[in-house]
Amino acid sequence: MEEKRIMHYRSSHIILLVGEGDFSFSLSLARAFGSATKMVATSLDSRESLVLQYGSASSNLRELEVLGCTILHNVDVETMSQHHYLKNCSFDRIIFNFPHAGFTWRESDVFQILSNRRVVSGFLKSAKSMISFIGQIHVSHKTSYPYSKWDIKGLAENEGLFFIGEVDFQQSYYPGYANKRGSGLQCDQSFPIGMSSTFKFSSSAL
């Protein structure tokens, strides 16, 4: 079968997507590949909550399932390596787009920044044990202040990961992808992505 690709991802990759909102990013990859049999897509919320929060979640999930995607709910990125389904799996790409701990303080508040950093650190620590020998961990994130204060590269270095590169992230690269606030009364609304990058890490030096 001919290999297909979209940006950094190939149909031959075994891919784990975490922290999905309405699952539109997973679906963008699945549509590009024409199949999702090598993809596992997860959310922190239950399926029932997702359907209530996001207008497109139900149809996105159904299409993903038709394409063969494994979908898991109630998956915490900080403990996912111990999840009963995931703990024995190995992935070529683990993707976390625009991680966030939820809105407790203003984005520039030091406590909000620390809370967000803890989530990302927990994710990186968990993901490190789940990537294959050729595997990469991708975190897409805003690069302007105050998001730059999260220091994604520094957090990865603290977890013993190696920085591979940083590439520009544009929503248009992924047809059908609709980023979501994911919290509060406006959870189904998009937020301005602005200047954003995909940061790539591996568990060994290349």
C-alpha positions as CSV (number, residue, x, y, z in Angstrom):
1,M,0.0,0.0,0.0
2,E,1.3,3.5,-0.9
3,E,2.5,5.5,2.1
4,K,0.7,8.8,2.6
5,R,1.8,11.7,4.7
6,I,0.6,15.0,6.1
7,M,3.3,17.3,7.5
8,H,5.5,15.3,10.0
9,Y,3.2,12.2,10.0
10,R,3.1,9.2,7.8
11,S,0.5,6.5,7.4
12,S,3.1,3.9,8.4
13,H,3.6,5.6,11.8
14,I,2.0,4.2,14.9
15,I,0.6,7.4,16.4
16,L,-0.8,8.3,19.8
17,L,-2.7,11.6,20.1
18,V,-3.5,12.9,23.6
19,G,-5.6,15.7,25.0
20,E,-7.9,15.8,22.0
21,G,-10.8,18.3,22.1
22,D,-13.4,17.5,19.4
23,F,-11.0,15.0,17.8
24,S,-10.8,17.1,14.7
25,F,-6.9,16.9,14.6
26,S,-7.0,13.1,14.8
27,L,-9.6,13.1,12.0
28,S,-7.5,15.4,9.8
29,L,-4.6,12.9,10.0
30,A,-7.0,9.9,9.4
31,R,-8.5,11.5,6.4
32,A,-5.1,12.3,4.9
33,F,-4.0,8.7,5.4
34,G,-7.3,7.2,4.3
35,S,-7.2,5.0,7.4
36,A,-6.7,5.3,11.2
37,T,-5.9,1.7,12.0
38,K,-2.4,2.7,13.4
39,M,-3.8,5.6,15.4
40,V,-4.9,5.8,19.1
41,A,-6.7,9.0,20.0
42,T,-7.4,10.0,23.6
43,S,-9.2,12.6,25.7
44,L,-9.2,13.5,29.3
45,D,-13.0,13.9,29.3
46,S,-15.6,11.1,28.9
47,R,-17.3,10.5,25.6
48,E,-20.6,11.8,27.1
49,S,-18.9,15.1,28.2
50,L,-17.3,15.6,24.8
51,V,-20.6,15.2,23.0
52,L,-22.1,17.8,25.3
53,Q,-19.2,20.2,25.0
54,Y,-18.3,20.1,21.3
55,G,-20.8,20.3,18.5
56,S,-18.7,18.2,16.1
57,A,-17.4,15.6,18.6
58,S,-20.0,13.0,17.9
59,S,-19.7,13.0,14.1
60,N,-15.8,13.2,14.4
61,L,-15.7,10.2,16.7
62,R,-18.0,8.2,14.5
63,E,-15.9,8.9,11.4
64,L,-12.7,8.0,13.2
65,E,-14.2,4.7,14.3
66,V,-15.2,3.9,10.7
67,L,-11.6,4.6,9.7
68,G,-10.4,2.1,12.3
69,C,-9.1,4.5,15.0
70,T,-8.8,3.2,18.6
71,I,-10.4,5.9,20.8
72,L,-9.9,6.1,24.6
73,H,-11.5,8.5,27.0
74,N,-10.7,9.5,30.6
75,V,-7.0,9.3,29.8
76,D,-4.8,11.5,32.0
77,V,-1.6,12.5,30.1
78,E,0.4,12.5,33.3
79,T,-0.4,8.8,34.1
80,M,-1.1,7.5,30.6
81,S,1.9,5.1,30.7
82,Q,0.1,3.1,33.3
83,H,-3.2,3.0,31.4
84,H,-4.4,-0.6,31.0
85,Y,-4.5,-0.3,27.2
86,L,-1.5,1.9,26.7
87,K,1.0,0.6,29.1
88,N,2.3,-2.2,26.8
89,C,2.2,-0.1,23.6
90,S,5.0,1.6,21.8
91,F,4.5,4.6,19.4
92,D,6.4,6.3,16.6
93,R,4.8,9.6,17.3
94,I,3.1,11.0,20.4
95,I,1.3,14.3,19.8
96,F,0.0,16.8,22.3
97,N,-1.4,20.0,20.7
98,F,-1.8,23.1,22.8
99,P,-1.6,21.6,26.3
100,H,-3.3,23.4,29.1
101,A,-4.1,22.8,32.7
102,G,-7.5,24.6,32.6
103,F,-8.3,28.2,33.4
104,T,-7.8,29.0,37.1
105,W,-5.9,32.2,36.8
106,R,-4.9,34.7,34.1
107,E,-2.6,33.2,31.5
108,S,0.3,35.5,32.7
109,D,-0.2,34.6,36.3
110,V,2.8,32.7,37.8
111,F,0.5,30.1,39.3
112,Q,-1.2,29.5,36.0
113,I,2.1,29.1,34.2
114,L,3.4,26.7,36.9
115,S,0.2,24.7,36.6
116,N,0.6,24.4,32.9
117,R,4.3,23.5,33.2
118,R,3.4,20.7,35.6
119,V,1.0,19.2,33.1
120,V,3.5,19.3,30.3
121,S,6.3,17.9,32.5
122,G,4.0,15.0,33.5
123,F,3.1,14.3,29.9
124,L,6.7,14.3,28.8
125,K,7.8,12.0,31.6
126,S,5.0,9.6,30.8
127,A,5.4,9.8,27.0
128,K,9.2,9.1,27.2
129,S,8.6,5.5,28.2
130,M,6.0,5.0,25.4
131,I,8.0,5.9,22.3
132,S,9.7,3.4,20.0
133,F,13.4,3.5,19.2
134,I,12.7,5.8,16.3
135,G,9.9,7.6,18.2
136,Q,9.3,11.3,18.6
137,I,7.2,13.4,21.0
138,H,5.6,16.4,19.5
139,V,4.2,19.3,21.5
140,S,2.5,22.2,19.6
141,H,2.5,25.4,21.5
142,K,2.2,29.1,21.3
143,T,5.6,30.8,21.3
144,S,4.7,34.4,22.3
145,Y,4.6,35.7,25.9
146,P,3.3,34.5,28.4
147,Y,3.4,31.0,26.7
148,S,7.1,31.3,26.1
149,K,7.5,31.2,29.9
150,W,6.5,27.6,29.9
151,D,9.9,26.8,28.5
152,I,8.9,23.6,26.7
153,K,12.4,22.8,25.7
154,G,13.7,23.2,29.2
155,L,10.9,20.9,30.6
156,A,11.9,18.2,28.0
157,E,15.6,18.5,28.9
158,N,14.6,18.0,32.6
159,E,13.0,14.7,31.6
160,G,16.1,13.5,29.8
161,L,14.7,14.1,26.3
162,F,16.6,15.4,23.4
163,F,15.5,18.4,21.3
164,I,15.2,17.5,17.6
165,G,13.8,20.7,16.2
166,E,11.1,23.3,16.1
167,V,8.9,23.9,13.1
168,D,6.1,26.5,12.4
169,F,2.6,25.4,13.2
170,Q,-0.2,26.6,11.0
171,Q,-3.8,25.5,11.4
172,S,-4.1,25.4,7.6
173,Y,-1.6,22.6,7.4
174,Y,-4.3,20.3,8.9
175,P,-7.5,20.6,6.9
176,G,-10.6,20.3,9.1
177,Y,-8.7,20.9,12.4
178,A,-10.6,23.2,14.7
179,N,-8.7,24.1,17.9
180,K,-10.8,24.5,21.0
181,R,-10.6,26.4,24.2
182,G,-11.7,23.2,26.0
183,S,-12.7,24.8,29.3
184,G,-15.5,26.9,30.6
185,L,-18.7,28.2,28.9
186,Q,-16.7,28.9,25.7
187,C,-15.1,25.5,25.5
188,D,-16.4,24.9,21.9
189,Q,-14.9,28.2,20.7
190,S,-11.5,28.4,18.9
191,F,-8.7,30.6,20.3
192,P,-6.2,32.5,18.2
193,I,-3.2,30.3,17.6
194,G,-0.9,33.2,16.6
195,M,2.8,32.4,16.6
196,S,3.0,28.7,17.3
197,S,5.5,25.9,16.8
198,T,5.6,22.1,17.0
199,F,8.5,21.1,19.3
200,K,10.0,17.7,18.5
201,F,11.8,15.5,21.1
202,S,13.3,12.0,21.2
203,S,14.6,9.8,23.9
204,S,18.1,9.5,22.4
205,A,20.5,11.8,20.6
206,L,20.3,11.5,16.8
